[in-house]
Amino acid sequence: MNKIGILTFALLPSWLLVGNASSSNNEPLTLDEVQSSAQQAFPSLLAAKQRQQAAAGEYQTAEGAFDTVLKVQNRWSATGLYQNRNNDVSIEQPTSLGGTTFFGGWRRGIGDYPVYDGKSLTATDGEARLGVNIPLWRNREIDQRRASLKQAELGQMIAGHEYDQILLEIRRLAAHRYWDWVLAGQRLQIAKRMLHIAEQRDAGIRKRVTAGDIPKFEALDNQRAIIERRERRVLAQRMLEQSAIQLSLYWRDAEGRPRMPIAEQLPSGFPGQVPTITLDYPKALQTAQAQRPELRRLEMQSRQTQTELELQQNQRAPDVDLSVMGAQDIGNDKGKDKLNRNELYVGLNVSIPLQRRAASGRAQVAGANLQRLRSERILLEDRIAAEVKDILSALSAARQRQTLTLLQQTAAQKLEEGERTRFELGDSTLLIVNLREIAHGDAALLAAEAASNLFKGYADYQAALGLQAKGTH
């Protein structure tokens, strides 16, 4: 190994020379592996899953508003003219049936009571009661309990759409980093091939110079080409290492730690079969509008806000409740004739807010937010339409460019081979050969870049249309 090669080798960090110690599988790394590992362990996706868990907790909290409530009250007269004791157990069950609340209970009052508090006295086994409270105006169509439950349910959907949105972006970025890594591998291969050609012919050129077949400066020119191509190889090596580092953010192990891909895991090249995009713009736009999670998220947020608006408009109405309760004393009354053993109560409770400023203000806020979300949706729909149109245009251009660069590469290869033959016959110079080789290398690199752009464009296409499954159309 010459001095330049030794110096280049010595400057490389050890972790790049030995590769990823945790990776024992040198099979070619696939895009599916990268995207699957990112989906399992990428931090922002894990955070989105926690937001889903939080939304589930909020839904459970909202369900708690319909929990059955048990109340127990006990009171003893410790001192005073009247000695008595009161025990009261009640149970209350709110429902979503028009805001109706059922209640029941049992109470027992024994001892001496003043005349004005005779209602507290019960039979020896107490008094059982059962009743219902029915809203007739406010809280009938909607109330705080039902509104919170509906908003929490929509919140779960919003969290799910947020997760889908992040997932689409992670898959898109993972695909970009993967194809950048593959391109960097192709760049390094091209640089190594060009360097190998220059180094292989160096001995032959020196022999021809010694024999006087070609001028001495031809050997010097080849030495210059070797040094230049070594510099290109170093640059290509650096780009490969950089792309591997970027890819490691998405290719993670089971514990979520980034994994550094090594050169042995590079595929031999880009897939021979390019993705087939059969959707035209109207169909692609229709698919995007149906699938994009951002639009679904905005729809759920609008429904949440609409629920809040309906609630606050309802809260401005008078509070009119119908209450019906039946009660019956149980056991012996011990000769107390004043006990009312069978009772039926019907009540109408009316509460009218005069200013209604709190509910009116909240309704105004909800109405403004609803209009804001509608404007945001219009803008988002316009952006999605522009994205789809731009991506289809980019894919069309990428296909054409790939075809042209392959033709250019084929022509440049033939010119390189022909020029090298002419040089061996003495009909050309090393300068021209070097230029042909550089042109071939550049054409090969352009073809690789075109393939990379095509596959990255397909990843953009999937994200723009909201397609998570590979191959979905």
C-alpha positions as CSV (number, residue, x, y, z in Angstrom):
1,M,0.0,0.0,0.0
2,N,1.4,3.4,-1.0
3,K,1.7,6.4,1.4
4,I,-1.5,8.0,0.2
5,G,-3.4,4.8,0.8
6,I,-1.9,4.3,4.2
7,L,-2.7,7.9,5.2
8,T,-6.3,7.5,4.0
9,F,-6.8,4.3,5.9
10,A,-5.3,5.7,9.1
11,L,-7.6,8.8,9.1
12,L,-10.8,6.6,9.1
13,P,-12.3,6.2,12.5
14,S,-12.3,2.7,13.9
15,W,-16.1,2.4,14.1
16,L,-16.3,3.0,10.3
17,L,-13.6,0.5,9.6
18,V,-15.1,-2.4,11.6
19,G,-18.7,-1.5,10.7
20,N,-21.6,-2.1,13.1
21,A,-20.4,-4.5,15.7
22,S,-24.0,-5.3,16.6
23,S,-24.8,-6.4,13.1
24,S,-23.8,-9.9,12.2
25,N,-26.1,-10.2,9.1
26,N,-24.4,-9.0,6.0
27,E,-27.3,-9.7,3.7
28,P,-28.4,-6.7,1.6
29,L,-30.5,-4.3,3.7
30,T,-33.9,-3.7,2.2
31,L,-36.2,-0.7,2.3
32,D,-38.9,-2.8,4.0
33,E,-36.6,-3.7,6.8
34,V,-35.7,0.0,7.4
35,Q,-39.3,1.2,7.3
36,S,-40.5,-1.7,9.5
37,S,-37.9,-0.9,12.2
38,A,-38.7,2.8,12.0
39,Q,-42.3,2.0,12.5
40,Q,-41.6,-0.1,15.6
41,A,-39.0,2.1,17.3
42,F,-38.8,5.7,15.9
43,P,-39.2,8.1,18.8
44,S,-41.7,10.4,17.3
45,L,-44.0,7.4,16.5
46,L,-43.6,6.2,20.0
47,A,-44.6,9.6,21.2
48,A,-47.6,9.5,19.0
49,K,-48.6,6.2,20.5
50,Q,-48.4,7.7,23.9
51,R,-50.7,10.5,22.7
52,Q,-53.2,7.8,21.7
53,Q,-52.9,6.3,25.2
54,A,-53.6,9.7,26.6
55,A,-56.6,10.1,24.4
56,A,-57.9,6.8,25.6
57,G,-57.5,7.9,29.2
58,E,-59.4,11.1,28.4
59,Y,-62.2,9.0,27.0
60,Q,-62.3,6.9,30.1
61,T,-62.4,10.1,32.2
62,A,-65.4,11.3,30.1
63,E,-67.1,8.0,30.7
64,G,-66.6,8.6,34.4
65,A,-69.3,11.3,34.3
66,F,-71.8,8.5,33.9
67,D,-70.5,6.6,36.9
68,T,-73.0,5.5,39.5
69,V,-72.7,7.7,42.6
70,L,-73.3,6.3,46.1
71,K,-73.8,8.7,49.0
72,V,-74.0,7.9,52.7
73,Q,-75.0,10.5,55.3
74,N,-75.2,9.8,59.1
75,R,-76.2,12.4,61.7
76,W,-76.7,12.1,65.4
77,S,-78.1,14.6,67.8
78,A,-75.4,14.7,70.5
79,T,-77.0,17.4,72.8
80,G,-80.2,19.5,72.8
81,L,-83.8,19.3,73.5
82,Y,-84.6,16.7,70.8
83,Q,-82.6,13.5,70.7
84,N,-82.7,11.8,67.3
85,R,-80.6,9.9,64.7
86,N,-80.7,10.1,60.9
87,N,-79.2,7.7,58.4
88,D,-79.4,8.3,54.6
89,V,-78.1,6.2,51.7
90,S,-78.7,7.3,48.2
91,I,-77.6,6.2,44.7
92,E,-77.7,8.3,41.5
93,Q,-77.2,7.1,37.9
94,P,-76.8,9.7,35.2
95,T,-77.7,8.4,31.7
96,S,-77.3,9.6,28.1
97,L,-81.1,9.2,27.5
98,G,-82.0,12.8,27.1
99,G,-79.9,13.8,30.1
100,T,-82.2,11.8,32.4
101,T,-80.9,10.9,35.8
102,F,-82.4,8.1,37.9
103,F,-82.0,8.1,41.7
104,G,-83.1,6.1,44.6
105,G,-82.3,5.6,48.3
106,W,-83.1,4.7,51.8
107,R,-83.3,6.8,54.9
108,R,-84.1,6.2,58.5
109,G,-85.0,8.8,61.1
110,I,-85.7,7.8,64.7
111,G,-86.0,9.7,68.0
112,D,-87.7,13.0,68.9
113,Y,-88.2,15.8,66.3
114,P,-89.8,19.2,66.5
115,V,-93.1,19.7,64.7
116,Y,-91.5,21.6,61.9
117,D,-89.1,18.8,61.2
118,G,-91.5,15.9,61.4
119,K,-90.7,14.9,57.8
120,S,-87.4,13.5,59.1
121,L,-89.2,10.8,61.1
122,T,-89.6,7.4,59.4
123,A,-90.9,4.0,60.3
124,T,-88.7,1.6,62.2
125,D,-87.2,0.1,59.0
126,G,-86.8,3.4,57.3
127,E,-88.2,4.9,54.1
128,A,-87.3,3.7,50.5
129,R,-87.5,6.1,47.6
130,L,-87.1,6.0,43.9
131,G,-87.2,8.8,41.4
132,V,-86.2,10.3,38.1
133,N,-85.1,13.8,36.9
134,I,-85.8,14.6,33.3
135,P,-84.5,17.8,31.6
136,L,-87.2,19.4,29.4
137,W,-85.2,22.2,27.8
138,R,-81.6,22.8,28.7
139,N,-79.5,19.7,28.8
140,R,-82.1,17.6,27.0
141,E,-80.5,17.4,23.5
142,I,-77.0,17.7,24.8
143,D,-75.3,18.3,28.1
144,Q,-71.8,18.6,29.5
145,R,-71.5,14.8,30.1
146,R,-72.5,13.8,26.6
147,A,-70.5,16.6,25.0
148,S,-67.4,15.6,26.8
149,L,-67.8,12.0,26.0
150,K,-68.3,12.7,22.3
151,Q,-65.4,15.1,22.2
152,A,-63.2,12.5,23.9
153,E,-64.3,9.9,21.4
154,L,-63.3,12.3,18.6
155,G,-60.1,13.0,20.4
156,Q,-59.2,9.3,20.1
157,M,-59.7,9.5,16.4
158,I,-57.7,12.7,16.2
159,A,-54.8,10.9,18.0
160,G,-55.1,8.0,15.5
161,H,-54.9,10.4,12.5
162,E,-52.0,12.2,14.0
163,Y,-50.2,8.9,14.3
164,D,-51.0,8.0,10.7
165,Q,-49.7,11.4,9.6
166,I,-46.4,11.0,11.4
167,L,-46.1,7.4,10.1
168,L,-46.5,8.5,6.5
169,E,-43.8,11.1,7.0
170,I,-41.4,8.7,8.7
171,R,-41.9,6.1,5.9
172,R,-41.2,8.8,3.3
173,L,-38.1,10.1,5.1
174,A,-36.8,6.5,5.7
175,A,-37.2,5.8,2.0
176,H,-35.3,9.0,1.1
177,R,-32.4,8.2,3.4
178,Y,-32.3,4.6,2.2
179,W,-32.1,5.5,-1.5
180,D,-29.5,8.2,-0.6
181,W,-27.5,5.4,1.0
182,V,-27.8,3.2,-2.1
183,L,-26.8,6.1,-4.3
184,A,-23.8,6.8,-2.1
185,G,-22.8,3.1,-2.5
186,Q,-23.1,3.4,-6.3
187,R,-21.0,6.6,-6.2
188,L,-18.2,4.8,-4.3
189,Q,-18.3,1.8,-6.7
190,I,-17.9,4.2,-9.6
191,A,-15.0,6.0,-7.9
192,K,-13.3,2.7,-7.1
193,R,-13.8,1.5,-10.7
194,M,-12.2,4.6,-12.2
195,L,-9.3,4.5,-9.7
196,H,-8.8,0.8,-10.5
197,I,-8.6,1.5,-14.2
198,A,-6.0,4.2,-13.8
199,E,-3.9,2.1,-11.4
200,Q,-4.1,-1.0,-13.7
201,R,-2.7,0.8,-16.7
202,D,0.0,2.7,-14.8
203,A,2.6,-0.1,-15.2
204,G,1.9,-0.5,-18.9
205,I,2.3,3.2,-19.5
206,R,5.6,3.2,-17.7
207,K,6.8,0.4,-19.9
208,R,5.7,2.3,-23.0
209,V,7.5,5.4,-21.8
210,T,10.7,3.4,-21.2
211,A,10.4,1.9,-24.7
212,G,9.9,5.4,-26.1
213,D,6.5,4.6,-27.5
214,I,4.8,7.5,-25.7
215,P,6.1,10.7,-24.1
216,K,7.1,10.8,-20.5
217,F,4.4,13.3,-19.6
218,E,1.8,10.6,-20.3
219,A,3.0,8.7,-17.3
220,L,2.9,11.9,-15.3
221,D,-0.6,12.6,-16.5
222,N,-1.7,9.1,-15.4
223,Q,-0.2,9.7,-11.9
224,R,-2.2,12.9,-11.7
225,A,-5.3,11.0,-12.7
226,I,-4.6,8.4,-10.0
227,I,-4.3,11.1,-7.3
228,E,-7.5,12.9,-8.6
229,R,-9.4,9.6,-8.5
230,R,-8.2,8.8,-5.0
231,E,-9.6,12.1,-3.9
232,R,-12.9,11.2,-5.6
233,R,-12.9,7.9,-3.7
234,V,-12.3,9.6,-0.4
235,L,-15.1,12.0,-1.1
236,A,-17.4,9.1,-2.1
237,Q,-16.4,7.2,1.0
238,R,-17.3,10.2,3.1
239,M,-20.7,10.5,1.4
240,L,-21.4,6.9,2.0
241,E,-20.5,7.2,5.7
242,Q,-22.7,10.3,6.0
243,S,-25.7,8.6,4.4
244,A,-25.2,5.6,6.6
245,I,-25.3,7.8,9.7
246,Q,-28.5,9.4,8.4
247,L,-30.0,6.0,7.6
248,S,-29.2,4.8,11.1
249,L,-31.8,7.2,12.5
250,Y,-34.5,5.1,10.9
251,W,-33.0,1.6,11.0
252,R,-33.2,0.7,14.7
253,D,-32.8,-2.4,16.7
254,A,-35.5,-4.0,19.0
255,E,-34.5,-1.6,21.8
256,G,-34.9,1.5,19.6
257,R,-31.2,2.2,19.2
258,P,-29.9,3.4,15.8
259,R,-28.0,0.7,13.8
260,M,-25.2,1.7,11.5
261,P,-25.4,-0.2,8.1
262,I,-22.1,-1.4,6.7
263,A,-20.9,-1.5,3.1
264,E,-21.4,-5.2,2.9
265,Q,-25.2,-4.7,3.4
266,L,-25.5,-2.4,0.3
267,P,-27.6,-3.9,-2.4
268,S,-25.9,-4.4,-5.8
269,G,-27.8,-1.5,-7.3
270,F,-31.2,0.0,-7.7
271,P,-34.1,-2.4,-8.4
272,G,-34.5,-3.2,-12.1
273,Q,-38.2,-2.9,-12.0
274,V,-39.3,0.7,-11.3
275,P,-42.6,1.4,-9.5
276,T,-45.7,1.6,-11.7
277,I,-47.9,4.6,-11.2
278,T,-51.1,4.2,-13.0
279,L,-53.3,6.9,-11.4
280,D,-53.9,10.0,-13.4
281,Y,-54.3,13.4,-11.6
282,P,-58.0,13.4,-10.9
283,K,-57.9,9.8,-9.5
284,A,-54.8,10.5,-7.5
285,L,-56.3,13.7,-6.1
286,Q,-59.5,11.8,-5.2
287,T,-57.4,9.1,-3.4
288,A,-55.4,11.7,-1.5
289,Q,-58.5,13.6,-0.4
290,A,-60.0,10.3,0.9
291,Q,-56.8,9.0,2.5
292,R,-54.7,11.9,3.9
293,P,-54.8,11.8,7.7
294,E,-54.5,15.6,7.9
295,L,-57.9,16.1,6.3
296,R,-59.5,13.5,8.6
297,R,-57.9,15.1,11.6
298,L,-59.3,18.5,10.7
299,E,-62.7,16.9,10.2
300,M,-62.6,15.4,13.7
301,Q,-61.4,18.7,15.1
302,S,-64.3,20.5,13.4
303,R,-66.8,17.9,14.8
304,Q,-65.3,18.5,18.3
305,T,-65.7,22.2,17.9
306,Q,-69.2,21.8,16.5
307,T,-70.1,19.8,19.6
308,E,-68.8,22.6,21.8
309,L,-70.9,25.1,19.9
310,E,-74.1,23.0,20.2
311,L,-73.4,22.6,23.9
312,Q,-73.0,26.3,24.6
313,Q,-76.0,27.3,22.5
314,N,-78.0,24.8,24.6
315,Q,-76.6,26.2,27.8
316,R,-78.2,29.6,26.9
317,A,-81.7,28.1,27.2
318,P,-83.7,28.0,30.5
319,D,-83.2,25.1,32.7
320,V,-86.5,23.3,33.1
321,D,-86.4,19.9,34.8
322,L,-89.2,17.5,35.7
323,S,-88.7,15.5,38.9
324,V,-90.8,12.5,39.9
325,M,-90.2,10.6,43.1
326,G,-92.1,8.0,45.0
327,A,-91.4,7.0,48.6
328,Q,-92.7,4.4,51.1
329,D,-92.1,3.9,54.7
330,I,-91.2,0.4,55.7
331,G,-91.8,-1.3,59.1
332,N,-93.7,-0.4,62.2
333,D,-94.6,3.2,62.9
334,K,-95.0,2.5,66.6
335,G,-98.3,4.2,66.8
336,K,-97.2,7.4,65.2
337,D,-100.1,8.3,63.0
338,K,-98.4,11.3,61.4
339,L,-96.2,9.1,59.2
340,N,-96.9,9.4,55.5
341,R,-96.3,5.8,54.4
342,N,-96.9,6.2,50.7
343,E,-95.7,9.4,48.9
344,L,-95.5,10.6,45.3
345,Y,-93.8,13.9,44.5
346,V,-93.9,15.7,41.2
347,G,-91.8,18.8,40.8
348,L,-90.9,21.3,38.1
349,N,-87.7,23.2,38.6
350,V,-87.0,26.3,36.5
351,S,-83.8,28.2,36.3
352,I,-83.4,31.1,33.8
353,P,-80.1,32.8,33.2
354,L,-80.8,36.4,32.6
355,Q,-77.5,37.7,31.1
356,R,-76.3,34.4,29.6
357,R,-72.8,35.9,29.1
358,A,-70.8,32.8,30.0
359,A,-72.5,30.5,27.5
360,S,-72.7,33.3,24.8
361,G,-69.0,34.0,25.1
362,R,-68.1,30.3,24.8
363,A,-70.4,29.9,21.9
364,Q,-68.7,32.8,20.2
365,V,-65.3,31.2,20.7
366,A,-66.5,27.9,19.4
367,G,-68.1,29.5,16.3
368,A,-64.9,31.4,15.5
369,N,-62.8,28.3,15.9
370,L,-65.1,26.4,13.6
371,Q,-64.7,29.0,10.9
372,R,-60.9,28.9,11.4
373,L,-60.9,25.2,10.9
374,R,-62.9,25.5,7.8
375,S,-60.4,28.0,6.4
376,E,-57.5,25.7,7.3
377,R,-59.2,22.8,5.6
378,I,-59.6,24.8,2.4
379,L,-55.9,25.7,2.5
380,L,-54.9,22.1,3.2
381,E,-57.0,20.8,0.3
382,D,-55.3,23.3,-2.0
383,R,-51.8,22.3,-0.7
384,I,-52.6,18.6,-1.2
385,A,-53.8,19.3,-4.8
386,A,-50.6,21.1,-5.5
387,E,-48.5,18.3,-3.9
388,V,-50.2,15.6,-6.0
389,K,-49.8,17.6,-9.2
390,D,-46.2,18.4,-8.5
391,I,-45.3,14.8,-7.5
392,L,-46.9,13.4,-10.6
393,S,-45.0,15.9,-12.7
394,A,-41.7,15.0,-10.9
395,L,-42.3,11.3,-11.4
396,S,-42.9,11.9,-15.1
397,A,-39.7,13.9,-15.4
398,A,-37.8,11.3,-13.4
399,R,-38.8,8.5,-15.7
400,Q,-37.7,10.5,-18.8
401,R,-34.5,11.4,-17.1
402,Q,-33.7,7.8,-16.2
403,T,-34.2,6.7,-19.8
404,L,-32.0,9.4,-21.1
405,T,-29.2,8.9,-18.6
406,L,-29.1,5.2,-19.3
407,L,-28.7,6.0,-23.0
408,Q,-26.0,8.5,-22.1
409,Q,-24.2,6.0,-20.0
410,T,-24.3,3.4,-22.7
411,A,-22.9,5.8,-25.2
412,A,-20.2,7.1,-22.8
413,Q,-19.1,3.5,-22.1
414,K,-18.7,2.7,-25.8
415,L,-16.7,5.9,-26.3
416,E,-14.5,5.0,-23.4
417,E,-13.8,1.5,-24.6
418,G,-13.1,2.8,-28.2
419,E,-10.8,5.6,-27.0
420,R,-8.9,3.2,-24.8
421,T,-8.4,0.9,-27.9
422,R,-7.2,3.9,-29.9
423,F,-4.7,4.8,-27.2
424,E,-3.3,1.3,-27.1
425,L,-2.9,1.5,-30.9
426,G,-1.1,4.9,-30.5
427,D,-3.9,6.9,-32.2
428,S,-5.0,8.8,-29.1
429,T,-3.5,10.4,-26.0
430,L,-4.0,9.6,-22.3
431,L,-5.7,13.0,-21.8
432,I,-8.5,12.1,-24.2
433,V,-8.8,8.6,-22.6
434,N,-9.0,10.2,-19.2
435,L,-11.7,12.6,-20.4
436,R,-13.7,9.6,-21.8
437,E,-13.4,7.7,-18.6
438,I,-14.5,10.7,-16.5
439,A,-17.4,11.2,-18.9
440,H,-18.4,7.6,-18.5
441,G,-18.2,7.8,-14.7
442,D,-20.2,11.0,-14.7
443,A,-22.8,9.4,-16.9
444,A,-23.0,6.4,-14.6
445,L,-23.4,8.6,-11.6
446,L,-26.2,10.6,-13.4
447,A,-28.0,7.3,-14.1
448,A,-27.7,6.3,-10.5
449,E,-29.0,9.8,-9.4
450,A,-31.9,9.5,-11.8
451,A,-32.8,6.1,-10.4
452,S,-32.6,7.4,-6.8
453,N,-34.8,10.4,-7.6
454,L,-37.3,8.0,-9.2
455,F,-37.6,5.8,-6.2
456,K,-37.7,8.8,-3.8
457,G,-40.4,10.3,-6.0
458,Y,-42.4,7.1,-5.5
459,A,-42.0,7.5,-1.7
460,D,-43.3,11.0,-2.0
461,Y,-46.2,9.8,-4.1
462,Q,-47.2,7.2,-1.5
463,A,-47.1,9.9,1.2
464,A,-49.0,12.4,-0.8
465,L,-51.8,10.0,-1.5
466,G,-51.8,8.7,2.1
467,L,-50.8,5.2,1.0
468,Q,-49.1,3.3,3.9
469,A,-49.1,-0.2,2.4
470,K,-46.4,-0.8,-0.2
471,G,-47.8,-1.3,-3.7
472,T,-51.2,0.2,-2.8
473,H,-52.9,2.2,-5.6
